């Protein structure tokens, strides 16, 4: 899984990678100490259907607020 895939659109990444791929991403974030991202992706998997709508926006906010975040650089990575 490429980080640029996740950055492009959380919704499409979740649909593409399904639960197993997201679990891999969760573990990767956990290993590097990105606990807020790990927990929020876990919430996405574990949430009830009616709760899932706001979580991708929350993930985008968390990712975009990181120091040094640059979407164009990530896309070209």
DRENDO-56206 format. One line per 8 residues: for each residue x, y, z of N, C-alpha, C, CB. Coordinates in nm, 3 decimals, decimal comma, m for minus. Glycine has a CB too. Layout:
REM residues N
X:Y:Z:X:Y:Z:X:Y:Z:X:Y:Z | ...
This chain:
REM residues 77
0,086:m0,117:0,000:0,000:0,000:0,000:0,090:0,123:0,000:m0,097:0,000:0,123 | 0,062:0,217:m0,085:0,141:0,339:m0,095:0,074:0,450:m0,016:0,159:0,382:m0,241 | 0,154:0,527:0,056:0,101:0,638:0,135:0,029:0,738:0,044:0,213:0,708:0,212 | 0,076:0,756:m0,078:0,010:0,850:m0,169:m0,130:0,804:m0,203:0,092:0,868:m0,296 | m0,154:0,673:m0,206:m0,289:0,622:m0,229:m0,383:0,666:m0,119:m0,289:0,469:m0,239 | m0,334:0,659:0,004:m0,417:0,697:0,118:m0,439:0,847:0,117:m0,352:0,653:0,250 | m0,337:0,924:0,084:m0,350:1,068:0,084:m0,447:1,117:m0,023:m0,215:1,132:0,065 | m0,453:1,047:m0,134:m0,536:1,092:m0,245:m0,681:1,105:m0,204:m0,523:0,996:m0,363
m0,734:1,006:m0,137:m0,872:1,013:m0,091:m0,896:0,898:0,007:m0,973:1,007:m0,210 | m0,928:0,934:0,129:m0,951:0,832:0,232:m1,064:0,739:0,190:m0,983:0,897:0,367 | m1,173:0,794:0,141:m1,289:0,712:0,103:m1,253:0,607:m0,001:m1,399:0,801:0,049 | m1,186:0,648:m0,108:m1,154:0,552:m0,213:m1,051:0,451:m0,165:m1,103:0,625:m0,338 | m0,961:0,492:m0,077:m0,862:0,399:m0,023:m0,929:0,291:0,061:m0,758:0,473:0,061 | m1,025:0,331:0,143:m1,097:0,233:0,226:m1,170:0,135:0,137:m1,197:0,305:0,322 | m1,236:0,185:0,034:m1,309:0,096:m0,057:m1,215:0,004:m0,133:m1,391:0,177:m0,155 | m1,099:0,054:m0,171:m1,003:m0,025:m0,249:m0,932:m0,131:m0,164:m0,899:0,068:m0,313
m0,882:m0,092:m0,048:m0,800:m0,182:0,033:m0,880:m0,270:0,127:m0,703:m0,103:0,112 | m1,004:m0,238:0,146:m1,092:m0,318:0,232:m1,035:m0,326:0,373:m1,113:m0,460:0,174 | m1,098:m0,402:0,457:m1,062:m0,407:0,599:m0,920:m0,460:0,622:m1,161:m0,492:0,674 | m0,879:m0,564:0,550:m0,745:m0,620:0,572:m0,635:m0,520:0,541:m0,726:m0,745:0,488 | m0,650:m0,445:0,433:m0,551:m0,345:0,398:m0,547:m0,231:0,498:m0,580:m0,290:0,261 | m0,663:m0,193:0,549:m0,668:m0,087:0,649:m0,605:m0,135:0,779:m0,815:m0,041:0,673 | m0,625:m0,262:0,814:m0,561:m0,317:0,935:m0,409:m0,312:0,922:m0,608:m0,462:0,960 | m0,359:m0,338:0,802:m0,214:m0,328:0,778:m0,167:m0,184:0,797:m0,179:m0,377:0,634
m0,244:m0,089:0,747:m0,212:0,052:0,764:m0,214:0,090:0,911:m0,310:0,139:0,684 | m0,314:0,043:0,985:m0,325:0,069:1,129:m0,199:0,021:1,201:m0,450:0,001:1,188 | m0,158:m0,100:1,170:m0,038:m0,156:1,235:0,086:m0,075:1,199:m0,019:m0,303:1,194 | 0,097:m0,033:1,074:0,210:0,048:1,033:0,215:0,180:1,108:0,204:0,074:0,884 | 0,101:0,247:1,118:0,097:0,373:1,194:0,129:0,349:1,340:m0,041:0,439:1,180 | 0,080:0,240:1,396:0,108:0,207:1,536:0,258:0,188:1,556:0,032:0,080:1,579 | 0,323:0,119:1,463:0,467:0,091:1,475:0,551:0,217:1,472:0,511:m0,002:1,364 | 0,508:0,318:1,398:0,589:0,441:1,391:0,544:0,545:1,493:0,581:0,500:1,251
0,449:0,508:1,578:0,407:0,598:1,684:0,300:0,698:1,644:0,523:0,671:1,736 | 0,238:0,678:1,530:0,130:0,767:1,484:m0,001:0,715:1,541:0,125:0,776:1,327 | m0,012:0,724:1,673:m0,125:0,662:1,742:m0,259:0,725:1,709:m0,102:0,669:1,889 | m0,262:0,856:1,688:m0,388:0,922:1,656:m0,443:0,870:1,522:m0,370:1,076:1,650 | m0,356:0,854:1,424:m0,398:0,799:1,296:m0,439:0,654:1,310:m0,287:0,813:1,192 | m0,361:0,577:1,383:m0,392:0,436:1,404:m0,530:0,419:1,468:m0,285:0,371:1,491 | m0,555:0,495:1,572:m0,683:0,486:1,641:m0,799:0,532:1,554:m0,679:0,568:1,768 | m0,778:0,636:1,475:m0,886:0,687:1,392:m0,918:0,590:1,279:m0,850:0,825:1,335
m0,816:0,528:1,219:m0,843:0,425:1,119:m0,913:0,304:1,184:m0,711:0,380:1,050 | m0,876:0,271:1,307:m0,945:0,164:1,379:m1,092:0,200:1,399:m0,878:0,138:1,515 | m1,117:0,325:1,433:m1,255:0,370:1,449:m1,333:0,355:1,319:m1,258:0,516:1,495 | m1,267:0,380:1,208:m1,332:0,368:1,079:m1,379:0,225:1,055:m1,237:0,413:0,966 | m1,296:0,129:1,089:m1,333:m0,012:1,071:m1,443:m0,053:1,168:m1,210:m0,102:1,089 | m1,432:m0,007:1,292:m1,522:m0,054:1,397:m1,651:0,024:1,411:m1,451:m0,051:1,526 | m1,663:0,136:1,343:m1,781:0,221:1,358:m1,903:0,158:1,293:m1,754:0,359:1,296 | m2,016:0,194:1,346:m2,141:0,155:1,284:m2,153:0,231:1,152:m2,263:0,184:1,377
m2,229:0,179:1,060:m2,242:0,239:0,927:m2,280:0,387:0,936:m2,347:0,164:0,845 | m2,374:0,421:1,022:m2,420:0,560:1,031:m2,316:0,653:1,095:m2,549:0,566:1,111 | m2,212:0,597:1,157:m2,107:0,678:1,221:m1,988:0,702:1,128:m2,060:0,610:1,348 | m1,978:0,627:1,020:m1,858:0,630:0,937:m1,843:0,756:0,852:m1,858:0,511:0,847 | m1,948:0,832:0,833:m1,944:0,947:0,744:m1,843:1,054:0,781:m2,075:1,007:0,739 | m1,826:1,082:0,909:m1,738:1,191:0,952:m1,592:1,147:0,968:m1,787:1,248:1,083 | m1,566:1,019:0,976:m1,431:0,971:1,006:m1,331:1,003:0,894:m1,434:0,821:1,031 | m1,364:0,986:0,765:m1,266:1,024:0,662:m1,226:1,172:0,670:m1,322:0,995:0,525
m1,320:1,259:0,701:m1,286:1,401:0,717:m1,192:1,421:0,835:m1,412:1,486:0,735 | m1,216:1,348:0,942:m1,129:1,355:1,060:m0,988:1,307:1,023:m1,187:1,269:1,177 | m0,979:1,198:0,949:m0,849:1,147:0,906:m0,777:1,247:0,817:m0,866:1,014:0,832 | m0,848:1,307:0,724:m0,786:1,408:0,638:m0,732:1,525:0,719:m0,887:1,459:0,535 | m0,807:1,568:0,821:m0,762:1,678:0,907:m0,635:1,640:0,982:m0,872:1,717:1,007 | m0,634:1,520:1,038:m0,516:1,474:1,113:m0,394:1,470:1,022:m0,542:1,334:1,175 | m0,411:1,412:0,905:m0,299:1,398:0,812:m0,250:1,535:0,764:m0,340:1,312:0,691 | m0,342:1,619:0,721:m0,305:1,749:0,665:m0,247:1,843:0,770:m0,425:1,814:0,601
m0,275:1,821:0,898:m0,224:1,910:1,002:m0,083:1,872:1,050:m0,318:1,909:1,120 | m0,028:1,764:0,998:0,105:1,721:1,041:0,211:1,817:0,991:0,134:1,580:0,991 | 0,308:1,842:1,076:0,420:1,929:1,039:0,490:1,870:0,917:0,521:1,944:1,158 | 0,515:1,955:0,820:0,584:1,912:0,700:0,495:1,848:0,596:0,691:1,819:0,736 | 0,366:1,842:0,621:0,273:1,782:0,526:0,274:1,861:0,395:0,130:1,776:0,584 | 0,288:1,791:0,286:0,287:1,854:0,154:0,229:1,753:0,056:0,432:1,900:0,111 | 0,101:1,770:0,022:0,032:1,674:m0,063:0,101:1,656:m0,198:m0,110:1,717:m0,085 | 0,149:1,764:m0,258:0,216:1,753:m0,387:0,342:1,668:m0,378:0,250:1,891:m0,442
0,419:1,685:m0,272:0,541:1,605:m0,253:0,505:1,458:m0,232:0,623:1,657:m0,132 | 0,399:1,432:m0,159:0,357:1,294:m0,134:0,312:1,228:m0,264:0,243:1,289:m0,028 | 0,236:1,301:m0,344:0,188:1,245:m0,472:0,304:1,208:m0,563:0,096:1,345:m0,543 | 0,412:1,283:m0,557:0,526:1,259:m0,643:0,625:1,160:m0,584:0,596:1,388:m0,673 | 0,599:1,110:m0,468:0,691:1,021:m0,397:0,705:0,890:m0,463:0,648:1,001:m0,258
